[in-house]
Amino acid sequence: MSEETTQGLPQDGVRQILTRLDSIDERLTTLEDKVDRRLQETRPIWEQVLVRLDGFESRLVGFESRLDGFGSELRSSLRRFDRQVGRLAKDVLEVRADQRDLEDRMDRLEPKAT
């Protein structure tokens, strides 16, 4: 059945189609070869990039874990500092209160100069 379909085509047209297909096939083969060569040329570069990215990623993970440790240490230090500042403020208030009491007592003991 397919032979009957092609029988009706002019022989010159079939030859032109086959020639054109051969030309396309050659161009495609040339293009594939060129792409393969380019891939082989760039493959080492990409492998180096991937190795460097892996190294960067592991360094980043290490940095992230150190940063987490630093964060928890910082929070602990800030809580300790907050407690110390609270104690200091309380002590300052107590000293001021004691100073006022002492000044009041001194005022009562000393005669006022007029």
HELIX and SHEET records of a PDB file:
HELIX    1   1 SER A    2  GLN A    7  1                                   6    
HELIX    2   2 GLN A   11  LEU A  109  1                                  99    
END                                                                             
